[in-house]
Amino acid sequence: MNEREALARLIDVAAGRVPADAVIRNCKVIDVYSGEIVEGDIALCDGKIAGIGRYEGRETVDAQGMYAAPGFIDSHIHIESSYVSPEEISRLLVPHGGTTIIADPHEIVNVCGLRGLDYMIEAAKGAALDIKYMLPSCIPATPFEHSGAVIDAAAMQAPIDRPEILGLGEFMNFPGVIGADGPTLDKLVLAQRHGKVVDGHAPAVNGKDLNAYACTGILADHECATVEEMHERIRCGMYVMLREGSACHNLRTMLKGVTPAHRCVLCSDDRQPKTMLHEGHLDNHLRICVQEGLDAVTAIRMATLNAAECFRLYDRGAIAPGKRADIVLMEDLKDFRVRKVWTAGKLTAENGSYLPEVRHTDISAVKGSVIVKDFSADKLKMHLTSGHVNVIGILPGGVVTQKQTADVQLDGEGNFVRDPAVDLVKVAVVERHQSTGNVAVGFLRGYGIQSGAVALSIAHDSHNIIVVGVSDEEMAFAVEQLRAQEGGIVLVRDGKVIESMPMPIAGLMSDQSGEWVDKKLTAIHEKAYHELGVNADVEPVMTLCFMSLAVIPEIKLTDMGLFDVTKFSFIPLEAEQ
């Protein structure tokens, strides 16, 4: 059937001249355009919505008076941070009403370069979830760390026109934008020339700096911490993404400033299987919205139409004639219990079960990514000249850290001597991409570990190895075990592995099911708390993996050293007196 024939058939079904492929009968249809709830049938034709009214079809589904909403659109998520593959995240999210996600694969591209993007695009073909990708804009996130690739404007020329690419992913290098840095502007100009959108990332940027950031056409920001920041971005013409993930919980705070007129959308950013399996996805966001007093239809509009318009996905986001038939059938507008989900006109989930067969893409192109050169426990020694040191202070509940100082005991060689009574330990980042042999060491307060060590190959955004522990020997052993299992998570104690989760997909994702990952993470958390003594109010994995993210204030550690994000420069371990 050619395009003209397909259009003629859609018109015939809409006009009632021929039966629809399927009719969802007896719905309460949520109209996100008018804010109304309309009773009627929904006629489906070739993956699109033909009309709402009274229709006949070759197949009929009785909605029994349930609410029909457009499919939910997550406006910003990193699949890699779920620790599962694209095919598996589809299986987890679709039963919760997710039909489209805007995914930024900068984690795997930081590790594997465009080969990682190719894998993600290929894997998405096996998903019922429509996975749209943003081309990572900051590889590496900063010039202050080593990553597995460097993607400049020239390297973006070929992939930016791929049909799976909506635009440039979160532009984390806000100092480069504000300072009109040449190579940074080359990327923005490239997106403009190709008619592509650019997503944003501008924590704590305001005033004229925000004007400078927004005037480039960067369309959204998910890093607002206050209502005032949200309103300032909206006045600049930007969309604001209200985030509720596994690590960052900003939704309840930001909802206090939302009105129906606001350009707000919903996003997860990072969402682990435990959260998806036990709390859900955007259905959980909607529950929170209603709990906080927001009108249900306004909340649904943020999860659907607003997100579609933000990313120029004009074929979806509403239940209306001609739109893609992404439909979520729910029991109510309070708990948002999802009963059936259609993606592109196909029933893909029912009563919490994902209906399509899951077929996984070959991962061989993105395996073997943990490459460590000349590493030993000796590289963890500090050789300090002063015991007054700068410290990364963990602030519970988020990824923001505090720049702190401490007075520590040193041995005769200037190496740190840990005091078990003090919550202060070594943290190190070991480069794993370019065989540089780089190892940077710092101090971490607030993690609470009292024995053993924890090592991860997940360390945002360049994903070198990050390790924390009570001794150089335990930390070195954890790094070696992590290398042997091709990345992931390792917990050790007294020279033995007490729990681990291999992540062979770029050292970032498991090739197992979400339930398997959830069970492993549960065991990792339990042993981190009960056997290693990690603080109960700290998420032991997600917190640690953000301690190297040099674009989130105030102080972080990369493989090149201790980094002051507020100054955007390296600082010594020894603090000023």
Disulfide bonds with the S-S distance in Angstrom:
none
